[in-house]
Amino acid sequence: MPDLGFDKKKFTCKHGYCTGKAIDLADPSLHVKAQDYKRRVSNMMRALSPEDIARIPRARNYSVSRKYDGENAMLFFDGKQMLSVNAGGTVRTGLPGFDEAVELLKKAKVASCTLAAEIYVRKGATKAHPVQQVVRVLRNPPSKEKLEDLGVAVFDVLEVDGEQVTSVVDVYRYLNKWFGKGKRVHPAEERFVEKPEDIMQAFAEWVIAEGSEGLVVRSDQAGWFKVKSRHSLDAAVIGYSEGTDERKGMLHDLLVAVIRPDGTFQEFTRVGGGFSEEDRRSFVADLKKTRRAVRLRRRK
């Protein structure tokens, strides 16, 4: 059972919601678990465009779930309370969606569990930048009502009462049993399909018609796939960050910019997904050489 204690003096609390850093948890290893899960999923998931759906191998019981555009986090429940830890080390507790999850899990007599979820804007979100909207509320909630507008879409179950969960079918059996009647917390919308045509139908409904970010397709036999619309954009790499500890010497993310007509650079976004471990080592090696070359030119 996880130890969810934390030093409340080092957390910032507002409207009953508290946020802090994983280093101030009684068990900082919860952050390591969140990081390891994100890396594992990133390494095993293949990114596809809708045109590539036909390339997905045929298999039984493909789970197709809606991809929510929000903050990805791992949820820990110890039988009494729940908190989330994201890969960046930010801890959150006291969200109305978490409080509802606690009540539903207690009702189901769950002693402890570890979940993966997306925290997103349920109400009033525009299709333009929903992730920025949820981040704005999570960083500095203007009111209790804004916190109540946040939903928690749970898409994975890692452990229940100390036992690991490995089957996709079991994952959604648990999620539907626990959160099927939830309001602010609920299972990520999903369906089980047999054919690529059914995956394309889900993409047409959820992504094209309703503006969702994409789909996640999972199979115990064939693996995981992320299906999102593909957009091409020329961007310049203006910075990068390197991993730490066992990830030292590997790329963490790239900072990219677009170039304005007058030749100036406009910072655009960070790119941290879609790279293999070999790519991450190669990029860091090449970028370090480039940085050294730039320094030498400046000295001359």
NORDAWO-V432270 format. One record per pair of residues at least 12 apart in sequence whose ideal C-beta (glycine too) atoms are under 6 Angstrom apart, sorted by sequence separation. I is the first residue (numbers start at 1). J is the second residue. D is the distance in Angstrom with one decimal. If there is no record, write none. Layout:
# NORDAWO-V432270
{{I;J;D} {I;J;D}}
This chain:
# NORDAWO-V432270
{{121;133;4.9} {175;187;3.8} {203;215;5.6} {215;227;4.3} {241;253;5.7} {256;268;5.2} {73;86;4.4} {121;134;5.0} {202;215;6.0} {214;227;5.5} {10;24;4.4} {120;134;5.6} {157;171;4.8} {214;228;3.6} {240;254;5.1} {156;171;5.9} {255;270;5.6} {256;271;5.9} {82;98;4.5} {239;255;3.7} {7;24;4.6} {157;174;4.9} {237;254;5.3} {238;255;5.5} {253;270;4.7} {254;271;4.7} {6;24;5.7} {199;217;5.9} {6;25;4.9} {82;101;5.6} {237;256;5.7} {238;257;4.8} {253;272;3.4} {82;102;5.2} {5;26;3.5} {154;175;5.6} {235;256;4.1} {236;257;5.2} {3;26;4.7} {235;258;5.7} {3;27;4.3} {123;149;4.4} {122;149;5.6} {77;105;5.6} {122;151;3.7} {251;280;4.0} {250;280;4.0} {119;150;5.9} {120;151;5.4} {250;281;5.5} {79;111;5.0} {251;283;4.5} {79;112;5.7} {119;152;5.7} {151;184;5.7} {152;185;4.3} {154;187;5.8} {155;188;3.9} {235;268;5.9} {251;284;5.1} {78;112;5.4} {77;112;6.0} {117;152;5.2} {118;153;4.8} {153;188;4.4} {249;284;6.0} {77;113;5.1} {37;74;6.0} {117;154;4.4} {76;114;5.8} {115;154;5.2} {116;155;6.0} {34;74;4.2} {75;115;4.2} {116;156;3.8} {74;116;5.7} {75;117;5.4} {115;157;5.7} {242;284;5.8} {114;158;4.3} {114;159;4.4} {30;76;5.9} {72;118;5.7} {113;160;4.9} {240;287;5.3} {70;118;4.6} {71;119;4.6} {38;87;4.4} {70;119;5.0} {112;161;5.9} {68;118;4.1} {70;120;3.1} {111;161;4.8} {168;218;4.9} {34;85;4.5} {96;147;5.6} {35;87;5.1} {68;120;4.4} {96;148;4.8} {168;220;5.6} {34;87;5.4} {97;150;6.0} {167;220;5.8} {31;85;5.4} {30;85;5.0} {97;152;3.8} {31;89;5.1} {69;130;4.5} {70;131;5.9} {69;131;4.9} {22;85;5.6} {71;134;5.9} {70;134;4.7} {22;89;4.3} {21;89;5.7} {22;91;5.6} {108;178;5.1} {20;91;5.1} {4;76;5.9} {19;92;5.1} {2;76;4.8} {4;78;4.9} {104;178;5.5} {18;93;5.2} {104;179;6.0} {2;78;5.5} {18;94;5.1} {1;78;5.5} {4;81;5.6} {17;94;4.2} {16;94;5.0} {17;95;5.8} {104;182;5.9} {4;83;5.5} {100;182;5.9} {100;184;5.0} {101;185;4.3} {127;211;4.2} {68;153;4.8} {100;185;5.0} {97;184;3.9} {96;184;5.5} {97;185;4.7} {65;155;5.8} {63;168;4.7} {1;112;4.5} {66;188;5.9} {65;188;4.5} {66;189;4.3} {65;190;3.8} {15;141;5.6} {14;141;5.7} {63;190;5.6} {64;191;5.5} {15;144;4.4} {63;192;5.8} {64;193;5.6} {17;147;5.5} {61;192;5.4} {62;193;5.1} {15;147;5.9} {64;199;5.6} {64;202;4.8} {56;196;5.6} {66;206;4.9} {54;196;5.2} {53;196;5.2} {69;213;4.1} {53;199;5.2} {66;212;5.2} {67;213;4.6} {53;200;5.2} {67;214;4.1} {67;215;5.9} {67;216;5.5} {64;215;5.7} {65;216;5.0} {50;203;5.3} {64;217;5.3} {62;217;5.8} {63;218;4.6} {62;219;5.1} {59;219;4.7} {59;221;5.1} {59;222;4.4} {57;222;4.7} {56;225;5.9} {48;225;5.5} {45;224;4.3} {46;225;5.1} {47;226;5.0} {48;227;5.0} {44;224;5.4} {45;226;5.2} {49;230;4.0} {47;274;5.6} {42;273;5.8}}
